[in-house]
C-alpha cells in the first residue's frame, strides 16, 4: 500500500511512466521497421510476411508500409518526451494549464484510437496497449488535480504578453504557434485520409499500383495501411495540441527550448528521413514537412536568441 501511495503521489509518476512507455513503443516501431519484419498480428491479418510481400512492385509496398510506421514511431517518441517535460516541470510546480494540456491531449489521443475502425480492422496489440496505459492516465489526472489551486478550465483563458511582433521573442513565439497549428491540422488531414481514401495520389504513384491492385494482392492490405496512417495522424495532431499550449503558457527556460528542440526534431526527422531511405522523394509530398521544419527552427532560434540576451 505504501508503494502504491508513493507511485501515485501528486500524480507525477504515472505520467512519467506513461511518457517512458510511449518512448519505448516509438523506438520499438522504428526498430521493427528497420529490421524489415512485420509484427505477428500483421502476418496473421495479411497472410504473408514482409519478405513475401516484397515480391510485389519491387518491394515498394512494404517500404511504403514501413515509412508510415517509422513516422508513427517518431511521433510517439515526441509525445513521450513532451509528456515527461509536462509532468516533471509545470505539473510538478502545480501549474493548472499543464493539467489541462495533459487532459485535452490525452483525451484526443485516446479518442483517435477509433479513427481507423471504419476499415473493419481491429489491431489487438494496439487495443491492449491502449487499455494498459489508460489506468496510468486516469491515475495521473486524478492525483495531480489540485482543487485548492483552482484548476478550472478558465485557467486556459488568461492573456499572454510575450507575443508582440516588434521583438524577436514575440515573432519567434508566433512562428512556434504557427508550427503547432500546422502540426495539428496536418495530423487531422492525415487521420481523415487514413479513415477515408487512405492514399493520396503520390502514394500510389510511388508504389506504382492502383487501389484495386492492392486489393488483388490481399484485401486486408488497405485496412492495415489505413490503421497506420490514421494512428500517425492522431499522434501528429496530439503533438500540435501539446506544442501550442506549451508555447502559450510555459515559462521560458533553457530546458524548455532544449526539450522542444529534441522532441520536435525527432518527430520531423523520422518523418522526413524515412522518405529518403525508401526513395519516396515527391516534392509536393515532402514540401509541407520541410516548410514545417523551417518555421519551427526559425521560431525556436529567434526565441532562444532573444531570451538568452536577457
N, C-alpha and C positions, 0 to 999 in steps of 0.2 A: 504493500500500500504506500509506503514511504517512497519507493522507487517510482510509482505512478505519479504521486504528487510532485516529485522532483521533475518528472518528464513534462507534465502539463503546466508547471509553474509559469505564470504570466503568458502562457500560450506561445512563447517564443520557440521553444524546442520543436514542437510539432511542425511548425513552418520550416524550420531549418532542415529537419529530416525530409520533409516534402521536397524542398529545393534540391537536396542531395540526390533523392530518388530520381527527380526529373533530369538532373545532370547525368546520372548513371544510364538512364534509359536512352537519352540522346546520344551518348558516347557509344552505347551498345548498338543502336540503329546504324550509326555511321560505320562502326567496325564490321558489323554484319554485312552491310552493303559492300564494303571494300573487299570482304572475303569472297564475294560473288556467290553467296548461297542464300536461298530463300529460307524463311522460318518454317518449321514443321507444319503449322496450320495453313501456310500459303501453299505448300506442296499438296496438302490434302484437298484444298478447295480448287486449285488449278489442275491438279492431276499430273503435274510434271515438275521436274527440278529446274533450277535456273540454267543448268548446262543443257538440258534437253530443249528448253525454250530458246536458247541461244542459237539453235539451228535455223531459226526463222529470222529473216531480214538481217542477216549478218550480226545477230546479237543486239540489234538496236532496241528491240522491245524490252529486253532485260535491262539494258543500260538506262533506258528511259524510266523504268520502274525504280531502279536503284537511285537515280538522280532525284526522284521525288522523296525517297526515304532519307537520303543524306540531307536534303533541305529540311525535312521534318525533324531529323535528329538535331541539326544545328539550332533550329527554333526552340526545341525543348531545352537545350543547354542554356540558351539565352533566358528563357523563362525561369529556369532553375537558379541562375545567377541573380536575377532581379528579385526573386523570392528571398534568397539568402540576404541580400542587402536590405530589403524592406523589413525583414524580421530582426536582423541584428543591429540596424541603425535607427530608423524612425520609430518602428514599433517598440523596440526596446526602450526608447525615450517616451513612449506612450503618446505619440503624436496621432491624433484622431484620423487625419487624412490617410495615414498608412493602413489603418484597419479597413477603411472603406475601399481603398485600392485593392487590397487583398480579397476583400469580399466580392467586389464587382468583377474583377478579372477572373477570380476563381469560379464564380457562378457562370460567367460566359464560357470559360474554358471547359467546365463540366458539361454545359449545355451543348457545346459544339461536338461532343461525343456522338450525338444523334444525327449529325448532319449527313452522314454517309448511308444511313439506313434506307434511303429511298431506292437504292440499288439492290436491296434484299441481301446484303452481305453483312453478317454479324461476326465481327472479329472477337472471338472468345478471349484471346490474350489481352486485347485492348480493354475489353469489358472487365476482366478480372483485375487488371492493373488499376482501372478507374475505381472499382469497388474497394481495392486495397488502400488507396490513398485518400478516399473520401473521409474516413474517420479522423485522419490527421488534419485535414482541412477544417472539419467541424470543431475538433478539439481546440485547434489553434484560434479559430474565431471566438469560440465561447469563452475561453480562459484569458484571452487578450483584451476582451471588451471591458472598458472601464466606464461604469456609469457615472462615477463622480467627476470624470473629466469631460462629460458632455459629448459623447460620441454620436451626436445627432447628425443626420445627413447634411444639414445646412453647414457643417464644418467644411464641406467641399465648395461652398459658395463664397468664401472670403476673397477679397480682392488682392491682387499681387502688384507690386510696384516696380518689378525689375524687367518689364517687357517693353520699354521705350526704345524706339528705333534710332534715337540720337546717340546711342552708345553701342560699342561692340558687344557688350554683355547683353543688352536688350535685343540686338539683331541676332546674336547667337542663340538666345533663348527662343526667339520666334522661329528661327530655322529648325531648331530641335523639335519644337511643337509641330511644325510642318512635317518633319520626318516621322513623328509619331502618328499623325493623321494619315500620312501616306501608307504607313505600315498597316494601320487599321483598315483603311479602305481596300488596300491591296489584298489583305487577308480575307476580307468579306467577299471580294470578287473571286478569288481563287476557291473559296469554300462554295460559292454559288455554282461555279463552273464544275467543281467536283460533284455537286449534288444533281447537276442537270446534264450538260453536254459532255462533261468530263475532260474533253480535249479542246484546245484551241488549234486553229489551222497549222500553226508552226510545229505543234507536237506531232501531228500526223505526217507532216512533210519530213520531219526528222526520221521518223520510223519507217517512212516510205510505205505507208499502208493506210487503208481506209477502215472506218469503224466496223464495217461488215467483215473485213478481213480478220480483224481481231476476234470477232465472234466465231468466225470459221475455225480459227486455231483452237480457241477454247471459250465457251460462253461465259466463263467465270473470270476471265482476264479483266474485263472492264469494271466489274464490281470491286475487285481488289485494287485496281488503279484509282477508282473513284474514292475508295476509303482513304488511301494515302494522300490524295490531293485535298480532300475535304479536311482531313486531320491537320495537314500543313497549313491550310488557310485559317483554320480555327486558332492554331498556335500563333500564327503571324498577327492576327487581329488582337489576340491577347497581349502580345508584346506591345502593340500600338497603344492599347489602353493603359498598360502599366507605365510605359515611357512618357505618355502625355501627362499623367498625374504626377509622376516623379519630377519632371521638368517644372511643372507648375507650382508644386508645393515644397519640394525638398530644399533644405538649407544648403547653399553652395558649399562644397568642400572638395578637397583633393581626392578623397576616397570615392566620392560620388562620380567625379569625372573619370577616374580610373575604372570604376565598376561599369559605367556606361560604355566606355571605350572598349573594354574587354568583351562585355556581353553582346553589344550590337555588332562589333567586328566579327565575332564568331558566327553570329546569325547570318550576316551578309556574306562572309567568306564561304561558308558551307554551301549557300545557295548559288553563289556565282562560280566558284572554282570547280564545282562538280560539272558544270556545263562544259568547261574546257577539258576536263578529264574524259568526258564521253564524246566530245566533238559536236555538241549541240550549241552552235555559235550564231544563231539567228539574231541579227542586230535588234529588230523590233521587239523580240522576246526578252533580251537582256537589258535593253536601254532603261526601263523603269528601275531596275535594280541598281545600275550604275548611277543613275540620277539620284536615287535614294542615298547611296553611299556618299556622293558628293555633297548633298545637302547636310547630311549628318556630320561628316568630317568638318565641313566649313563651320557649321554651328558650334560644334564642340571646340574647335580651335579658337574661335572668337570668344567663347565663354571663358575657357581656361586662360587664354592670353590676357584678357581684360581683368579677370578675377585675381590672377596671380600678382598683378601690379598693385593691388590694394593692401 
